[in-house]
Amino acid sequence: MWNEPYLETCCRSALHRLTLVGRHGRPPGLADAPCLNRLQAMGFARAEADGHFFITEAGRARHADEILKRRAA
């Protein structure tokens, strides 16, 4: 049974971008801010005090499973 929250295409793209930026994070004020906020609410991203978003371990696992189509180790 499917029990994970659904990610819209735009949010999956934002999650992938979080993996690409690595330790630099996604700065605030970009067009994908609504998706980054949704990802944060789901526990897949976190925002630092300066507003930059970073991927969480849960986000990495979801990215591996849904975007890379492989189970996280």
C-alpha positions in Angstrom: 0.0 0.0 0.0 1.2 3.5 -0.9 1.8 5.5 2.3 4.2 8.2 1.3 3.0 11.8 0.6 2.7 12.6 -3.1 5.2 14.9 -4.5 4.2 17.1 -7.4 6.5 17.2 -10.4 7.7 20.7 -9.4 8.5 19.5 -5.9 10.4 16.4 -7.2 12.4 18.8 -9.3 13.1 21.0 -6.3 14.2 18.0 -4.3 16.6 17.0 -7.1 18.0 20.5 -7.2 18.7 20.3 -3.5 20.9 17.2 -4.1 22.8 19.1 -6.8 23.7 22.2 -4.8 25.1 20.2 -1.9 26.7 22.1 0.9 25.8 25.5 -0.6 22.0 25.1 -0.3 19.3 26.7 -2.3 19.0 30.4 -1.5 15.8 32.0 -0.5 13.6 34.0 -2.9 13.8 31.6 -5.9 10.9 30.5 -8.0 10.9 27.1 -6.3 10.4 28.6 -2.8 6.8 27.2 -2.4 8.1 23.7 -3.2 11.1 24.1 -0.8 8.6 25.1 1.9 6.5 22.0 1.2 9.5 19.8 1.2 10.5 21.3 4.6 7.0 20.6 6.0 7.3 17.0 4.8 10.8 16.6 6.5 12.7 16.3 3.2 14.4 19.7 3.5 15.5 22.1 6.2 16.0 25.9 6.2 18.9 27.5 8.0 18.7 30.9 9.7 19.9 32.6 6.6 17.0 31.1 4.6 19.1 28.6 2.6 17.5 25.2 2.1 19.3 21.9 2.5 18.3 18.3 1.9 17.7 16.1 4.9 18.5 12.4 5.3 14.8 11.7 4.7 15.0 13.8 1.6 18.0 11.9 0.3 16.1 8.6 0.8 13.1 9.9 -1.0 15.3 11.2 -3.8 17.0 7.8 -4.2 13.7 6.0 -4.2 11.5 8.2 -6.3 13.9 10.1 -8.6 16.8 7.8 -9.0 14.5 4.8 -8.7 16.7 2.9 -6.3 16.3 2.1 -2.6 18.6 4.1 -0.3 21.1 2.1 1.6 
